[in-house]
Amino acid sequence: DFVGEPLRLVAALGGVLILLSGVGYCLMLNPSKFTAYSVLDDDRQNIYADYEDEEEEQYDEPPPPKADFHEQMFQEAQLKAVSKLSTATPEEKRNMLYGFYKQATAGDIVGERPGPFNTKERAKYDAWAKYRGMPYGEAVEGYCRVVDHL
């Protein structure tokens, strides 16, 4: 069959493409604990070099430091948490970490509480809502305390 053979080939290739995209999506949702995300700090690989203006403003004073004490403490605690967290970590501690982390990074929670059948999202919502109104510094300190007790 002159027309049937190419159609079967195209259908098979389409199926393989759909399967591979599904696998990629699953890997994106559940990365390995060894997956490292980093930002290129190398000026030689500046992808925006072509778009920068020729005349840049020159400043006499260096810019203020990006991280204060709490920010540095928070970043160190996040690195510790990644190395200490495992599947054996109790859900209560995971939710406490989540709540403190979200309060420190995004502030007070907004939106409606998930329904009773969505228990995982509801527990995360409740963990974050527990710290509503907490200032950034206190949220960071709470996060660090929980990490130290992992």
Beta strands, then each sheet from edge to edge (+ up, - down):
end
